C-alpha cells in the first residue's frame, strides 16, 4: 500500500469543546497548494447524485481509519 501525504495551509477560527470543527473541502477560483484551480460548478453533477439518494459524501482529512 502506498500512502500519500499532502500538506496545506489551514486557518482555524473555532473548535467545539469535543474537538470537532467544520470547514471548506474546496474553494473556487484560487490557485491551491497543488497548483490547481477548481472552477465553480465542478461538483454540481456529483453532489446532485448524492442529494438524489438523500446522502452527503463523506469528507475526511487527517483521519485515522
PDB file of N, CA, C, O and CB in Angstrom:
ATOM      1  N   UNK A   1       0.849  -1.182   0.000  1.00  0.00           N
ATOM      2  CA  UNK A   1       0.000   0.000   0.000  1.00  0.00           C
ATOM      3  C   UNK A   1       0.888   1.236   0.000  1.00  0.00           C
ATOM      4  O   UNK A   1       1.869   1.313   0.739  1.00  0.00           O
ATOM      5  CB  UNK A   1      -0.962   0.003   1.223  1.00  0.00           C
ATOM      6  N   UNK A   2       0.533   2.191  -0.831  1.00  0.00           N
ATOM      7  CA  UNK A   2       1.255   3.451  -0.881  1.00  0.00           C
ATOM      8  C   UNK A   2       0.465   4.504  -0.124  1.00  0.00           C
ATOM      9  O   UNK A   2      -0.737   4.658  -0.337  1.00  0.00           O
ATOM     10  CB  UNK A   2       1.505   3.892  -2.342  1.00  0.00           C
ATOM     11  N   UNK A   3       1.131   5.221   0.749  1.00  0.00           N
ATOM     12  CA  UNK A   3       0.495   6.302   1.497  1.00  0.00           C
ATOM     13  C   UNK A   3       1.005   7.618   0.937  1.00  0.00           C
ATOM     14  O   UNK A   3       2.212   7.833   0.829  1.00  0.00           O
ATOM     15  CB  UNK A   3       0.784   6.191   3.033  1.00  0.00           C
ATOM     16  N   UNK A   4       0.080   8.490   0.584  1.00  0.00           N
ATOM     17  CA  UNK A   4       0.438   9.805   0.058  1.00  0.00           C
ATOM     18  C   UNK A   4       0.146  10.850   1.123  1.00  0.00           C
ATOM     19  O   UNK A   4      -0.896  10.793   1.776  1.00  0.00           O
ATOM     20  CB  UNK A   4      -0.336  10.120  -1.258  1.00  0.00           C
ATOM     21  N   UNK A   5       1.031  11.782   1.302  1.00  0.00           N
ATOM     22  CA  UNK A   5       0.843  12.869   2.262  1.00  0.00           C
ATOM     23  C   UNK A   5       0.767  14.186   1.505  1.00  0.00           C
ATOM     24  O   UNK A   5       1.589  14.458   0.630  1.00  0.00           O
ATOM     25  CB  UNK A   5       1.993  12.901   3.312  1.00  0.00           C
ATOM     26  N   UNK A   6      -0.209  14.986   1.843  1.00  0.00           N
ATOM     27  CA  UNK A   6      -0.374  16.300   1.235  1.00  0.00           C
ATOM     28  C   UNK A   6      -0.457  17.314   2.366  1.00  0.00           C
ATOM     29  O   UNK A   6      -1.201  17.114   3.327  1.00  0.00           O
ATOM     30  CB  UNK A   6      -1.648  16.359   0.312  1.00  0.00           C
ATOM     31  N   UNK A   7       0.285  18.381   2.261  1.00  0.00           N
ATOM     32  CA  UNK A   7       0.210  19.413   3.290  1.00  0.00           C
ATOM     33  C   UNK A   7      -0.389  20.675   2.687  1.00  0.00           C
ATOM     34  O   UNK A   7      -0.319  20.897   1.478  1.00  0.00           O
ATOM     35  CB  UNK A   7       1.610  19.701   3.896  1.00  0.00           C
ATOM     36  N   UNK A   8      -0.961  21.475   3.525  1.00  0.00           N
ATOM     37  CA  UNK A   8      -1.552  22.719   3.064  1.00  0.00           C
ATOM     38  C   UNK A   8      -1.832  23.636   4.236  1.00  0.00           C
ATOM     39  O   UNK A   8      -1.822  23.214   5.392  1.00  0.00           O
ATOM     40  CB  UNK A   8      -2.832  22.451   2.281  1.00  0.00           C
ATOM     41  N   UNK A   9      -2.076  24.871   3.927  1.00  0.00           N
ATOM     42  CA  UNK A   9      -2.373  25.851   4.968  1.00  0.00           C
ATOM     43  C   UNK A   9      -3.810  25.694   5.443  1.00  0.00           C
ATOM     44  O   UNK A   9      -4.689  25.304   4.674  1.00  0.00           O
ATOM     45  CB  UNK A   9      -2.131  27.282   4.454  1.00  0.00           C
ATOM     46  N   UNK A  10      -4.038  25.996   6.699  1.00  0.00           N
ATOM     47  CA  UNK A  10      -5.378  25.915   7.269  1.00  0.00           C
ATOM     48  C   UNK A  10      -5.520  27.009   8.319  1.00  0.00           C
ATOM     49  O   UNK A  10      -4.638  27.194   9.158  1.00  0.00           O
ATOM     50  CB  UNK A  10      -5.651  24.505   7.885  1.00  0.00           C
ATOM     51  N   UNK A  11      -6.617  27.719   8.267  1.00  0.00           N
ATOM     52  CA  UNK A  11      -6.903  28.747   9.260  1.00  0.00           C
ATOM     53  C   UNK A  11      -7.998  28.230  10.179  1.00  0.00           C
ATOM     54  O   UNK A  11      -9.089  27.897   9.716  1.00  0.00           O
ATOM     55  CB  UNK A  11      -7.323  30.092   8.584  1.00  0.00           C
ATOM     56  N   UNK A  12      -7.721  28.159  11.470  1.00  0.00           N
ATOM     57  CA  UNK A  12      -8.699  27.683  12.450  1.00  0.00           C
ATOM     58  C   UNK A  12      -9.381  28.892  13.072  1.00  0.00           C
ATOM     59  O   UNK A  12      -8.726  29.765  13.642  1.00  0.00           O
ATOM     60  CB  UNK A  12      -8.023  26.794  13.548  1.00  0.00           C
ATOM     61  N   UNK A  13     -10.721  28.933  12.953  1.00  0.00           N
ATOM     62  CA  UNK A  13     -11.482  30.042  13.531  1.00  0.00           C
ATOM     63  C   UNK A  13     -12.178  29.637  14.819  1.00  0.00           C
ATOM     64  O   UNK A  13     -12.341  30.457  15.722  1.00  0.00           O
ATOM     65  CB  UNK A  13     -12.507  30.554  12.533  1.00  0.00           C
ATOM     66  N   UNK A  14     -12.592  28.365  14.910  1.00  0.00           N
ATOM     67  CA  UNK A  14     -13.271  27.889  16.116  1.00  0.00           C
ATOM     68  C   UNK A  14     -13.250  26.368  16.149  1.00  0.00           C
ATOM     69  O   UNK A  14     -13.351  25.708  15.115  1.00  0.00           O
ATOM     70  CB  UNK A  14     -14.727  28.413  16.176  1.00  0.00           C
ATOM     71  N   UNK A  15     -13.118  25.827  17.345  1.00  0.00           N
ATOM     72  CA  UNK A  15     -13.176  24.382  17.561  1.00  0.00           C
ATOM     73  C   UNK A  15     -14.145  24.131  18.709  1.00  0.00           C
ATOM     74  O   UNK A  15     -14.060  24.776  19.754  1.00  0.00           O
ATOM     75  CB  UNK A  15     -11.750  23.781  17.872  1.00  0.00           C
ATOM     76  N   UNK A  16     -15.063  23.194  18.514  1.00  0.00           N
ATOM     77  CA  UNK A  16     -16.033  22.856  19.559  1.00  0.00           C
ATOM     78  C   UNK A  16     -15.319  22.200  20.737  1.00  0.00           C
ATOM     79  O   UNK A  16     -14.192  21.722  20.604  1.00  0.00           O
ATOM     80  CB  UNK A  16     -17.137  21.919  19.004  1.00  0.00           C
ATOM     81  N   UNK A  17     -15.976  22.181  21.873  1.00  0.00           N
ATOM     82  CA  UNK A  17     -15.374  21.585  23.068  1.00  0.00           C
ATOM     83  C   UNK A  17     -15.010  20.122  22.871  1.00  0.00           C
ATOM     84  O   UNK A  17     -14.050  19.635  23.469  1.00  0.00           O
ATOM     85  CB  UNK A  17     -16.315  21.715  24.241  1.00  0.00           C
ATOM     86  N   UNK A  18     -15.771  19.416  22.035  1.00  0.00           N
ATOM     87  CA  UNK A  18     -15.470  17.999  21.810  1.00  0.00           C
ATOM     88  C   UNK A  18     -14.384  17.796  20.754  1.00  0.00           C
ATOM     89  O   UNK A  18     -14.055  16.659  20.414  1.00  0.00           O
ATOM     90  CB  UNK A  18     -16.732  17.262  21.392  1.00  0.00           C
ATOM     91  N   UNK A  19     -13.822  18.901  20.230  1.00  0.00           N
ATOM     92  CA  UNK A  19     -12.730  18.813  19.272  1.00  0.00           C
ATOM     93  C   UNK A  19     -13.152  18.808  17.818  1.00  0.00           C
ATOM     94  O   UNK A  19     -12.296  18.759  16.935  1.00  0.00           O
ATOM     95  CB  UNK A  19     -11.952  17.606  19.538  1.00  0.00           C
ATOM     96  N   UNK A  20     -14.450  18.858  17.543  1.00  0.00           N
ATOM     97  CA  UNK A  20     -14.906  18.856  16.151  1.00  0.00           C
ATOM     98  C   UNK A  20     -14.859  20.267  15.564  1.00  0.00           C
ATOM     99  O   UNK A  20     -14.902  21.262  16.288  1.00  0.00           O
ATOM    100  CB  UNK A  20     -16.336  18.286  16.052  1.00  0.00           C
ATOM    101  N   UNK A  21     -14.771  20.323  14.250  1.00  0.00           N
ATOM    102  CA  UNK A  21     -14.785  21.605  13.557  1.00  0.00           C
ATOM    103  C   UNK A  21     -15.370  21.406  12.168  1.00  0.00           C
ATOM    104  O   UNK A  21     -15.479  20.275  11.696  1.00  0.00           O
ATOM    105  CB  UNK A  21     -13.358  22.217  13.476  1.00  0.00           C
ATOM    106  N   UNK A  22     -15.741  22.479  11.522  1.00  0.00           N
ATOM    107  CA  UNK A  22     -16.246  22.422  10.151  1.00  0.00           C
ATOM    108  C   UNK A  22     -15.346  23.279   9.269  1.00  0.00           C
ATOM    109  O   UNK A  22     -14.635  24.160   9.751  1.00  0.00           O
ATOM    110  CB  UNK A  22     -17.734  22.905  10.072  1.00  0.00           C
ATOM    111  N   UNK A  23     -15.392  23.005   7.974  1.00  0.00           N
ATOM    112  CA  UNK A  23     -14.555  23.776   7.067  1.00  0.00           C
ATOM    113  C   UNK A  23     -14.955  23.547   5.628  1.00  0.00           C
ATOM    114  O   UNK A  23     -15.916  22.831   5.347  1.00  0.00           O
ATOM    115  CB  UNK A  23     -13.095  23.425   7.261  1.00  0.00           C
ATOM    116  N   UNK A  24     -14.221  24.153   4.722  1.00  0.00           N
ATOM    117  CA  UNK A  24     -14.464  24.024   3.290  1.00  0.00           C
ATOM    118  C   UNK A  24     -13.592  22.915   2.719  1.00  0.00           C
ATOM    119  O   UNK A  24     -12.395  22.852   3.003  1.00  0.00           O
ATOM    120  CB  UNK A  24     -14.192  25.358   2.563  1.00  0.00           C
ATOM    121  N   UNK A  25     -14.189  22.042   1.915  1.00  0.00           N
ATOM    122  CA  UNK A  25     -13.422  20.996   1.237  1.00  0.00           C
ATOM    123  C   UNK A  25     -12.686  21.573   0.042  1.00  0.00           C
ATOM    124  O   UNK A  25     -11.641  21.060  -0.359  1.00  0.00           O
ATOM    125  CB  UNK A  25     -14.341  19.847   0.792  1.00  0.00           C
ATOM    126  N   UNK A  26     -13.228  22.632  -0.524  1.00  0.00           N
ATOM    127  CA  UNK A  26     -12.619  23.245  -1.699  1.00  0.00           C
ATOM    128  C   UNK A  26     -13.133  24.671  -1.827  1.00  0.00           C
ATOM    129  O   UNK A  26     -14.241  24.981  -1.389  1.00  0.00           O
ATOM    130  CB  UNK A  26     -12.925  22.426  -2.988  1.00  0.00           C
ATOM    131  N   UNK A  27     -12.334  25.523  -2.421  1.00  0.00           N
ATOM    132  CA  UNK A  27     -12.774  26.884  -2.743  1.00  0.00           C
ATOM    133  C   UNK A  27     -12.603  27.078  -4.244  1.00  0.00           C
ATOM    134  O   UNK A  27     -11.773  26.419  -4.871  1.00  0.00           O
ATOM    135  CB  UNK A  27     -11.963  27.969  -1.929  1.00  0.00           C
ATOM    136  N   UNK A  28     -13.378  27.970  -4.809  1.00  0.00           N
ATOM    137  CA  UNK A  28     -13.382  28.164  -6.254  1.00  0.00           C
ATOM    138  C   UNK A  28     -12.500  29.337  -6.677  1.00  0.00           C
ATOM    139  O   UNK A  28     -12.420  30.357  -5.994  1.00  0.00           O
ATOM    140  CB  UNK A  28     -14.800  28.385  -6.745  1.00  0.00           C
ATOM    141  N   UNK A  29     -11.848  29.164  -7.812  1.00  0.00           N
ATOM    142  CA  UNK A  29     -11.156  30.266  -8.459  1.00  0.00           C
ATOM    143  C   UNK A  29      -9.810  30.661  -7.886  1.00  0.00           C
ATOM    144  O   UNK A  29      -9.259  31.690  -8.278  1.00  0.00           O
ATOM    145  CB  UNK A  29     -12.006  31.417  -8.429  1.00  0.00           C
ATOM    146  N   UNK A  30      -9.265  29.878  -6.974  1.00  0.00           N
ATOM    147  CA  UNK A  30      -7.974  30.208  -6.378  1.00  0.00           C
ATOM    148  C   UNK A  30      -6.963  29.111  -6.668  1.00  0.00           C
ATOM    149  O   UNK A  30      -7.294  27.926  -6.616  1.00  0.00           O
ATOM    150  CB  UNK A  30      -8.113  30.419  -4.862  1.00  0.00           C
ATOM    151  N   UNK A  31      -5.754  29.494  -6.967  1.00  0.00           N
ATOM    152  CA  UNK A  31      -4.682  28.531  -7.167  1.00  0.00           C
ATOM    153  C   UNK A  31      -4.349  27.910  -5.821  1.00  0.00           C
ATOM    154  O   UNK A  31      -4.008  28.619  -4.874  1.00  0.00           O
ATOM    155  CB  UNK A  31      -3.425  29.200  -7.807  1.00  0.00           C
ATOM    156  N   UNK A  32      -4.446  26.584  -5.730  1.00  0.00           N
ATOM    157  CA  UNK A  32      -4.202  25.920  -4.450  1.00  0.00           C
ATOM    158  C   UNK A  32      -2.766  25.421  -4.339  1.00  0.00           C
ATOM    159  O   UNK A  32      -1.956  25.623  -5.244  1.00  0.00           O
ATOM    160  CB  UNK A  32      -5.169  24.757  -4.267  1.00  0.00           C
ATOM    161  N   UNK A  33      -2.462  24.772  -3.229  1.00  0.00           N
ATOM    162  CA  UNK A  33      -1.100  24.301  -2.968  1.00  0.00           C
ATOM    163  C   UNK A  33      -0.672  23.179  -3.906  1.00  0.00           C
ATOM    164  O   UNK A  33       0.511  22.846  -3.970  1.00  0.00           O
ATOM    165  CB  UNK A  33      -0.986  23.832  -1.539  1.00  0.00           C
ATOM    166  N   UNK A  34      -1.621  22.592  -4.633  1.00  0.00           N
ATOM    167  CA  UNK A  34      -1.308  21.539  -5.604  1.00  0.00           C
ATOM    168  C   UNK A  34      -1.245  22.097  -7.023  1.00  0.00           C
ATOM    169  O   UNK A  34      -1.207  21.346  -7.998  1.00  0.00           O
ATOM    170  CB  UNK A  34      -2.350  20.417  -5.528  1.00  0.00           C
ATOM    171  N   UNK A  35      -1.235  23.446  -7.124  1.00  0.00           N
ATOM    172  CA  UNK A  35      -1.152  24.151  -8.403  1.00  0.00           C
ATOM    173  C   UNK A  35      -2.373  23.896  -9.293  1.00  0.00           C
ATOM    174  O   UNK A  35      -2.254  23.798 -10.514  1.00  0.00           O
ATOM    175  CB  UNK A  35       0.112  23.737  -9.139  1.00  0.00           C
ATOM    176  N   UNK A  36      -3.544  23.790  -8.663  1.00  0.00           N
ATOM    177  CA  UNK A  36      -4.797  23.573  -9.382  1.00  0.00           C
ATOM    178  C   UNK A  36      -5.794  24.666  -9.027  1.00  0.00           C
ATOM    179  O   UNK A  36      -5.730  25.253  -7.947  1.00  0.00           O
ATOM    180  CB  UNK A  36      -5.383  22.181  -9.057  1.00  0.00           C
ATOM    181  N   UNK A  37      -6.713  24.933  -9.943  1.00  0.00           N
ATOM    182  CA  UNK A  37      -7.813  25.864  -9.698  1.00  0.00           C
ATOM    183  C   UNK A  37      -9.110  25.104  -9.925  1.00  0.00           C
ATOM    184  O   UNK A  37      -9.323  24.548 -11.002  1.00  0.00           O
ATOM    185  CB  UNK A  37      -7.721  27.133 -10.628  1.00  0.00           C
ATOM    186  N   UNK A  38      -9.977  25.074  -8.920  1.00  0.00           N
ATOM    187  CA  UNK A  38     -11.276  24.412  -9.030  1.00  0.00           C
ATOM    188  C   UNK A  38     -12.281  25.456  -9.513  1.00  0.00           C
ATOM    189  O   UNK A  38     -12.413  26.521  -8.911  1.00  0.00           O
ATOM    190  CB  UNK A  38     -11.723  23.772  -7.654  1.00  0.00           C
ATOM    191  N   UNK A  39     -12.984  25.149 -10.594  1.00  0.00           N
ATOM    192  CA  UNK A  39     -13.964  26.080 -11.147  1.00  0.00           C
ATOM    193  C   UNK A  39     -15.337  25.861 -10.522  1.00  0.00           C
ATOM    194  O   UNK A  39     -15.706  24.739 -10.173  1.00  0.00           O
ATOM    195  CB  UNK A  39     -14.047  25.928 -12.668  1.00  0.00           C
ATOM    196  N   UNK A  40     -16.086  26.954 -10.387  1.00  0.00           N
ATOM    197  CA  UNK A  40     -17.455  26.886  -9.873  1.00  0.00           C
ATOM    198  C   UNK A  40     -18.248  25.902 -10.732  1.00  0.00           C
ATOM    199  O   UNK A  40     -18.177  25.954 -11.960  1.00  0.00           O
ATOM    200  CB  UNK A  40     -18.132  28.303  -9.869  1.00  0.00           C
ATOM    201  N   UNK A  41     -18.989  25.023 -10.105  1.00  0.00           N
ATOM    202  CA  UNK A  41     -19.771  24.024 -10.820  1.00  0.00           C
ATOM    203  C   UNK A  41     -19.062  22.681 -10.946  1.00  0.00           C
ATOM    204  O   UNK A  41     -19.638  21.721 -11.457  1.00  0.00           O
ATOM    205  CB  UNK A  41     -20.111  24.535 -12.183  1.00  0.00           C
ATOM    206  N   UNK A  42     -17.820  22.608 -10.485  1.00  0.00           N
ATOM    207  CA  UNK A  42     -17.032  21.378 -10.632  1.00  0.00           C
ATOM    208  C   UNK A  42     -17.673  20.171  -9.946  1.00  0.00           C
ATOM    209  O   UNK A  42     -17.453  19.034 -10.364  1.00  0.00           O
ATOM    210  CB  UNK A  42     -15.643  21.593 -10.072  1.00  0.00           C
ATOM    211  N   UNK A  43     -18.457  20.407  -8.906  1.00  0.00           N
ATOM    212  CA  UNK A  43     -19.042  19.302  -8.151  1.00  0.00           C
ATOM    213  C   UNK A  43     -20.550  19.161  -8.355  1.00  0.00           C
ATOM    214  O   UNK A  43     -21.177  18.317  -7.715  1.00  0.00           O
ATOM    215  CB  UNK A  43     -18.752  19.482  -6.689  1.00  0.00           C
ATOM    216  N   UNK A  44     -21.137  19.964  -9.227  1.00  0.00           N
ATOM    217  CA  UNK A  44     -22.593  20.020  -9.383  1.00  0.00           C
ATOM    218  C   UNK A  44     -23.215  18.660  -9.675  1.00  0.00           C
ATOM    219  O   UNK A  44     -24.152  18.255  -8.987  1.00  0.00           O
ATOM    220  CB  UNK A  44     -22.950  20.978 -10.488  1.00  0.00           C
ATOM    221  N   UNK A  45     -22.723  17.962 -10.661  1.00  0.00           N
ATOM    222  CA  UNK A  45     -23.311  16.676 -11.058  1.00  0.00           C
ATOM    223  C   UNK A  45     -23.148  15.627  -9.953  1.00  0.00           C
ATOM    224  O   UNK A  45     -24.092  14.903  -9.639  1.00  0.00           O
ATOM    225  CB  UNK A  45     -22.661  16.171 -12.363  1.00  0.00           C
ATOM    226  N   UNK A  46     -21.970  15.549  -9.373  1.00  0.00           N
ATOM    227  CA  UNK A  46     -21.716  14.562  -8.324  1.00  0.00           C
ATOM    228  C   UNK A  46     -22.582  14.823  -7.093  1.00  0.00           C
ATOM    229  O   UNK A  46     -23.168  13.892  -6.541  1.00  0.00           O
ATOM    230  CB  UNK A  46     -20.235  14.571  -7.935  1.00  0.00           C
ATOM    231  N   UNK A  47     -22.666  16.079  -6.660  1.00  0.00           N
ATOM    232  CA  UNK A  47     -23.478  16.394  -5.481  1.00  0.00           C
ATOM    233  C   UNK A  47     -24.962  16.164  -5.739  1.00  0.00           C
ATOM    234  O   UNK A  47     -25.688  15.775  -4.825  1.00  0.00           O
ATOM    235  CB  UNK A  47     -23.248  17.840  -5.052  1.00  0.00           C
ATOM    236  N   UNK A  48     -25.426  16.396  -6.961  1.00  0.00           N
ATOM    237  CA  UNK A  48     -26.828  16.123  -7.304  1.00  0.00           C
ATOM    238  C   UNK A  48     -27.134  14.636  -7.160  1.00  0.00           C
ATOM    239  O   UNK A  48     -28.211  14.267  -6.692  1.00  0.00           O
ATOM    240  CB  UNK A  48     -27.139  16.593  -8.745  1.00  0.00           C
ATOM    241  N   UNK A  49     -26.203  13.789  -7.554  1.00  0.00           N
ATOM    242  CA  UNK A  49     -26.397  12.340  -7.399  1.00  0.00           C
ATOM    243  C   UNK A  49     -26.494  11.962  -5.925  1.00  0.00           C
ATOM    244  O   UNK A  49     -27.321  11.131  -5.548  1.00  0.00           O
ATOM    245  CB  UNK A  49     -25.245  11.563  -8.068  1.00  0.00           C
ATOM    246  N   UNK A  50     -25.656  12.565  -5.094  1.00  0.00           N
ATOM    247  CA  UNK A  50     -25.724  12.286  -3.657  1.00  0.00           C
ATOM    248  C   UNK A  50     -27.058  12.760  -3.076  1.00  0.00           C
ATOM    249  O   UNK A  50     -27.693  12.043  -2.302  1.00  0.00           O
ATOM    250  CB  UNK A  50     -24.552  12.966  -2.918  1.00  0.00           C
ATOM    251  N   UNK A  51     -27.481  13.977  -3.456  1.00  0.00           N
ATOM    252  CA  UNK A  51     -28.751  14.516  -2.939  1.00  0.00           C
ATOM    253  C   UNK A  51     -29.930  13.644  -3.343  1.00  0.00           C
ATOM    254  O   UNK A  51     -30.865  13.469  -2.562  1.00  0.00           O
ATOM    255  CB  UNK A  51     -28.970  15.949  -3.443  1.00  0.00           C
ATOM    256  N   UNK A  52     -29.897  13.099  -4.549  1.00  0.00           N
ATOM    257  CA  UNK A  52     -30.978  12.229  -5.024  1.00  0.00           C
ATOM    258  C   UNK A  52     -31.108  10.984  -4.149  1.00  0.00           C
ATOM    259  O   UNK A  52     -32.189  10.406  -4.042  1.00  0.00           O
ATOM    260  CB  UNK A  52     -30.734  11.822  -6.484  1.00  0.00           C
ATOM    261  N   UNK A  53     -30.016  10.579  -3.533  1.00  0.00           N
ATOM    262  CA  UNK A  53     -30.019   9.423  -2.625  1.00  0.00           C
ATOM    263  C   UNK A  53     -30.236   9.845  -1.174  1.00  0.00           C
ATOM    264  O   UNK A  53     -30.246   9.007  -0.273  1.00  0.00           O
ATOM    265  CB  UNK A  53     -28.704   8.650  -2.746  1.00  0.00           C
ATOM    266  N   UNK A  54     -30.411  11.164  -0.952  1.00  0.00           N
ATOM    267  CA  UNK A  54     -30.591  11.733   0.383  1.00  0.00           C
ATOM    268  C   UNK A  54     -29.372  11.482   1.274  1.00  0.00           C
ATOM    269  O   UNK A  54     -29.504  11.210   2.467  1.00  0.00           O
ATOM    270  CB  UNK A  54     -31.843  11.149   1.037  1.00  0.00           C
ATOM    271  N   UNK A  55     -28.200  11.579   0.680  1.00  0.00           N
ATOM    272  CA  UNK A  55     -26.947  11.403   1.408  1.00  0.00           C
ATOM    273  C   UNK A  55     -25.986  12.535   1.062  1.00  0.00           C
ATOM    274  O   UNK A  55     -26.190  13.262   0.090  1.00  0.00           O
ATOM    275  CB  UNK A  55     -26.310  10.031   1.084  1.00  0.00           C
ATOM    276  N   UNK A  56     -24.951  12.672   1.859  1.00  0.00           N
ATOM    277  CA  UNK A  56     -23.841  13.574   1.567  1.00  0.00           C
ATOM    278  C   UNK A  56     -22.569  12.748   1.503  1.00  0.00           C
ATOM    279  O   UNK A  56     -22.442  11.757   2.222  1.00  0.00           O
ATOM    280  CB  UNK A  56     -23.724  14.709   2.639  1.00  0.00           C
ATOM    281  N   UNK A  57     -21.629  13.133   0.660  1.00  0.00           N
ATOM    282  CA  UNK A  57     -20.379  12.375   0.600  1.00  0.00           C
ATOM    283  C   UNK A  57     -19.568  12.559   1.880  1.00  0.00           C
ATOM    284  O   UNK A  57     -19.567  13.636   2.476  1.00  0.00           O
ATOM    285  CB  UNK A  57     -19.547  12.805  -0.620  1.00  0.00           C
ATOM    286  N   UNK A  58     -18.886  11.508   2.290  1.00  0.00           N
ATOM    287  CA  UNK A  58     -18.003  11.603   3.456  1.00  0.00           C
ATOM    288  C   UNK A  58     -16.765  12.391   3.067  1.00  0.00           C
ATOM    289  O   UNK A  58     -16.180  12.160   2.009  1.00  0.00           O
ATOM    290  CB  UNK A  58     -17.615  10.190   3.991  1.00  0.00           C
ATOM    291  N   UNK A  59     -16.374  13.305   3.909  1.00  0.00           N
ATOM    292  CA  UNK A  59     -15.164  14.080   3.662  1.00  0.00           C
ATOM    293  C   UNK A  59     -14.312  14.033   4.913  1.00  0.00           C
ATOM    294  O   UNK A  59     -14.658  14.621   5.937  1.00  0.00           O
ATOM    295  CB  UNK A  59     -15.495  15.550   3.264  1.00  0.00           C
ATOM    296  N   UNK A  60     -13.214  13.339   4.823  1.00  0.00           N
ATOM    297  CA  UNK A  60     -12.323  13.184   5.965  1.00  0.00           C
ATOM    298  C   UNK A  60     -10.932  13.664   5.593  1.00  0.00           C
ATOM    299  O   UNK A  60     -10.463  13.423   4.481  1.00  0.00           O
ATOM    300  CB  UNK A  60     -12.283  11.719   6.441  1.00  0.00           C
ATOM    301  N   UNK A  61     -10.281  14.335   6.512  1.00  0.00           N
ATOM    302  CA  UNK A  61      -8.925  14.790   6.282  1.00  0.00           C
ATOM    303  C   UNK A  61      -8.135  14.561   7.560  1.00  0.00           C
ATOM    304  O   UNK A  61      -8.580  14.914   8.652  1.00  0.00           O
ATOM    305  CB  UNK A  61      -8.891  16.287   5.850  1.00  0.00           C
ATOM    306  N   UNK A  62      -6.992  13.984   7.415  1.00  0.00           N
ATOM    307  CA  UNK A  62      -6.119  13.712   8.554  1.00  0.00           C
ATOM    308  C   UNK A  62      -6.832  12.842   9.590  1.00  0.00           C
ATOM    309  O   UNK A  62      -6.773  13.108  10.791  1.00  0.00           O
ATOM    310  CB  UNK A  62      -5.649  15.027   9.196  1.00  0.00           C
ATOM    311  N   UNK A  63      -7.499  11.810   9.108  1.00  0.00           N
ATOM    312  CA  UNK A  63      -8.233  10.916   9.987  1.00  0.00           C
ATOM    313  C   UNK A  63      -7.459   9.622  10.174  1.00  0.00           C
ATOM    314  O   UNK A  63      -6.539   9.315   9.417  1.00  0.00           O
ATOM    315  CB  UNK A  63      -9.633  10.631   9.429  1.00  0.00           C
ATOM    316  N   UNK A  64      -7.843   8.879  11.182  1.00  0.00           N
ATOM    317  CA  UNK A  64      -7.227   7.589  11.475  1.00  0.00           C
ATOM    318  C   UNK A  64      -8.312   6.530  11.341  1.00  0.00           C
ATOM    319  O   UNK A  64      -9.091   6.321  12.270  1.00  0.00           O
ATOM    320  CB  UNK A  64      -6.573   7.565  12.909  1.00  0.00           C
ATOM    321  N   UNK A  65      -8.370   5.852  10.178  1.00  0.00           N
ATOM    322  CA  UNK A  65      -9.456   4.891   9.958  1.00  0.00           C
ATOM    323  C   UNK A  65      -9.338   3.792  10.909  1.00  0.00           C
ATOM    324  O   UNK A  65     -10.155   2.872  10.895  1.00  0.00           O
ATOM    325  CB  UNK A  65      -9.463   4.352   8.558  1.00  0.00           C
TER     326      UNK A  65
END
